[in-house]
Amino acid sequence: MENKKNDSGNDYKYVRISYNLTEDTPVHPDLTKITITPKNQIKVGDSYNTSVITTENHSGTHVDAPAHFLEDGRSIFTYDPNELTFKKPLIVDCPKKPDELIHEEDLSPAIKHYNVDNLDFDCILIRTGFGKYHDTDILKYLTKNPGISPEAVFYLRSKLPKLACLAIDTVSMSRYGRMEEMIRVHKTAFSANDDLGKPLLFVEDLDIESIPTAGSLEEVMVIPWQVGGIDSAPCTVLVKIKSE
């Protein structure tokens, strides 16, 4: 892809950090496996190619909106594209072993590194390193993933008043098999609270292993499938990074 110039005259490029959706895509054990079935095929004499895709809306890289867990929460199809473009993103490296929790103390050093009066980050991408299992050990990836604690979500919302999106390189923001913890994590993020800024979006199952950490990440764009009436959706995620 050809590099372009930003407003400051610096070179930048766009990189996709969402996975392709295929029949081999690891999906949460509670979901139906993806199928992609050819319907019309030129190679068998048809005039054109078409396929039938069967997938649940939380498969692959996807964005969770508040309606996923709250009856009165916003659904993803109601979001304006400008609400899904984040101009002040931050990657937080948080290496975790299988099934470990991400706590406040794992995140606070990265947050405190910046001027306390200028905490205007709108998107936090948590890099646990667990993405290395996405293709090499699917069972571990799906059932032993690290997850964030409800208290850590509350900490981020309380410290970052402009935060609107929390993203991660695991299949889910919460650990597998812990229903109560999962509900608390999502409701802590999605519930409206005048003291904590806007409810968050979650983006799960990202490929961010190779994205540089410091100073190069300029923008994150989340582009969900445009399907009316659904709480959340598979999505394409692009990041704008400064070129070396």
C-alpha positions in Angstrom: 0.0 0.0 0.0 1.3 3.4 -0.9 2.2 5.7 2.0 0.4 9.0 2.3 1.0 12.2 4.2 -0.8 13.3 7.3 -1.5 16.9 8.3 1.9 17.2 9.8 3.6 16.0 6.7 4.6 12.6 8.1 4.3 9.4 6.1 1.7 7.0 7.4 0.1 3.8 6.3 -3.1 1.9 7.0 -2.8 -1.7 8.5 -5.7 -4.1 9.0 -5.7 -5.7 12.4 -8.9 -7.8 12.1 -8.8 -11.4 11.0 -10.3 -12.8 7.9 -13.5 -14.6 8.5 -13.2 -18.2 7.3 -14.6 -21.7 8.1 -11.4 -22.2 10.2 -11.9 -19.0 12.2 -11.7 -19.9 15.9 -15.1 -19.0 17.4 -16.2 -19.0 21.1 -17.3 -22.5 22.1 -20.8 -21.2 22.7 -21.2 -20.1 19.1 -22.1 -22.0 15.9 -19.1 -22.8 13.6 -18.9 -20.6 10.5 -19.9 -22.1 7.2 -19.2 -20.6 3.7 -21.1 -22.6 1.1 -20.8 -21.9 -2.6 -24.2 -21.5 -4.2 -23.4 -20.5 -7.8 -20.0 -21.4 -9.3 -18.5 -20.5 -12.7 -16.3 -23.6 -12.6 -19.4 -25.8 -12.7 -21.1 -23.9 -15.5 -22.9 -21.0 -13.7 -22.6 -17.5 -15.0 -21.3 -16.0 -11.8 -20.0 -16.9 -8.3 -22.1 -16.5 -5.1 -21.8 -18.0 -1.6 -24.0 -18.4 1.5 -22.2 -17.3 4.7 -23.6 -18.6 8.0 -22.2 -17.0 11.1 -23.2 -15.6 14.4 -22.7 -11.9 15.0 -20.0 -12.4 17.7 -17.8 -14.5 15.4 -14.2 -13.6 14.5 -13.0 -10.0 15.0 -16.2 -8.3 16.2 -17.4 -5.2 18.1 -19.7 -5.6 21.1 -22.1 -2.7 21.8 -24.0 -2.1 25.0 -27.1 -3.9 23.7 -25.2 -7.2 23.9 -25.8 -7.2 27.7 -28.3 -4.4 28.4 -31.9 -4.3 27.3 -31.8 -0.5 26.9 -28.2 -0.4 25.5 -27.3 0.9 22.1 -27.0 -1.5 19.2 -24.0 -1.3 16.9 -26.0 -0.5 13.8 -27.0 2.9 15.4 -23.4 4.1 15.7 -22.2 6.9 13.3 -18.9 6.2 11.6 -17.4 9.1 13.4 -18.2 7.4 16.7 -16.2 4.4 15.5 -13.1 6.4 14.5 -10.7 6.9 17.4 -8.0 9.6 17.1 -6.1 9.1 20.4 -5.5 5.3 20.7 -3.0 3.7 23.0 -1.6 0.2 22.9 -0.9 -1.2 26.4 1.4 -4.2 26.6 0.1 -6.6 29.2 1.7 -10.0 28.8 -0.5 -12.7 30.4 -0.4 -16.4 30.8 -3.4 -18.7 30.0 -6.4 -17.9 32.1 -4.9 -15.0 34.0 -6.7 -11.8 34.9 -5.7 -8.3 33.8 -5.8 -6.1 36.9 -5.7 -2.4 37.5 -2.1 -2.6 38.4 -1.3 -4.1 35.0 -2.7 -1.1 33.3 -2.0 1.8 35.6 1.8 2.2 34.8 1.0 2.9 31.1 -1.8 5.3 32.0 0.3 7.1 34.7 3.2 7.5 32.2 1.2 10.3 30.6 0.4 13.7 32.0 -2.6 13.3 34.3 -4.2 16.4 32.9 -4.0 15.2 29.4 -5.6 11.7 29.6 -7.7 12.1 26.4 -7.2 8.5 25.0 -10.4 7.3 23.3 -9.3 3.8 22.5 -7.2 1.4 24.5 -5.8 -1.8 22.8 -4.6 -4.4 25.3 -1.9 -6.7 24.0 -1.6 -9.8 26.1 0.5 -11.8 23.6 -2.2 -14.5 23.5 -2.8 -13.9 19.9 0.1 -16.3 19.1 -2.3 -19.2 19.8 -5.0 -18.0 17.3 -3.7 -20.3 14.6 -1.3 -22.7 16.5 -3.4 -23.9 19.5 -7.1 -23.1 18.9 -8.4 -25.0 21.9 -6.1 -23.0 24.2 -7.0 -19.8 22.4 -10.7 -20.4 22.9 -10.8 -21.8 26.5 -7.7 -20.5 28.3 -7.7 -16.8 27.3 -6.7 -14.1 29.7 -9.5 -11.6 30.5 -9.9 -8.2 32.1 -11.3 -7.9 35.6 -14.5 -5.7 36.2 -12.4 -3.6 38.5 -9.8 -2.9 35.8 -12.6 -1.8 33.4 -14.0 0.5 36.0 -10.5 1.9 36.6 -10.0 2.7 32.9 -13.4 4.4 32.7 -12.8 6.5 35.8 -9.3 7.5 34.7 -10.0 8.2 31.0 -13.1 10.3 30.6 -12.9 10.3 26.8 -12.5 6.5 26.6 -15.0 5.0 24.1 -13.5 1.7 23.0 -11.5 -1.1 24.7 -9.9 -3.7 22.4 -8.0 -6.9 23.0 -6.1 -9.7 21.2 -8.1 -12.5 22.8 -11.3 -14.2 21.7 -13.2 -12.4 24.5 -12.7 -9.6 26.9 -13.6 -12.0 29.7 -12.2 -15.3 30.6 -13.9 -18.5 29.4 -16.3 -20.4 31.7 -16.9 -17.7 34.3 -20.4 -16.5 33.7 -20.7 -14.1 36.7 -17.3 -12.5 35.9 -18.3 -12.2 32.2 -21.5 -10.4 33.1 -19.8 -8.0 35.5 -17.1 -7.2 33.0 -19.5 -6.4 30.2 -22.0 -4.5 32.3 -19.3 -2.4 33.9 -18.2 -1.3 30.4 -21.7 -0.9 28.9 -23.7 0.7 31.7 -24.4 4.4 31.5 -22.8 6.4 34.3 -22.6 10.2 34.3 -19.4 10.1 36.3 -17.6 7.7 33.9 -18.2 9.2 30.4 -19.9 7.3 27.6 -20.5 3.5 27.7 -17.7 1.6 26.1 -17.5 -0.6 23.0 -15.5 -3.8 23.1 -13.5 -5.0 20.1 -12.4 -8.6 20.5 -10.1 -11.1 18.6 -7.6 -8.6 17.2 -4.3 -9.3 15.5 -2.0 -6.7 17.0 1.2 -8.6 17.6 3.2 -6.6 15.1 1.8 -3.1 15.7 4.5 -0.8 17.3 3.7 0.4 20.8 5.2 3.8 21.2 4.4 6.9 19.2 3.4 5.4 15.9 -0.3 4.6 16.3 -2.4 7.5 15.1 -5.9 6.3 14.5 -8.2 3.3 14.8 -11.2 2.7 12.6 -13.8 0.1 13.5 -16.1 -0.8 10.5 -18.9 -3.2 11.5 -21.1 -5.1 9.2 -24.1 -2.9 8.3 -26.9 -5.1 9.5 -30.0 -3.5 11.0 -31.4 -4.7 14.3 -28.4 -6.6 15.8 -26.7 -5.8 19.0 -23.1 -6.3 17.8 -21.3 -7.3 14.6 -18.2 -8.8 12.9 -16.0 -5.9 11.9 -13.0 -4.8 9.9 -10.5 -2.8 12.0 -7.9 -0.5 10.4 -5.1 1.4 12.2 -3.2 4.3 10.8 0.5 4.2 11.8 3.5 6.3 11.1 5.9 4.8 8.6 9.5 4.2 9.6 
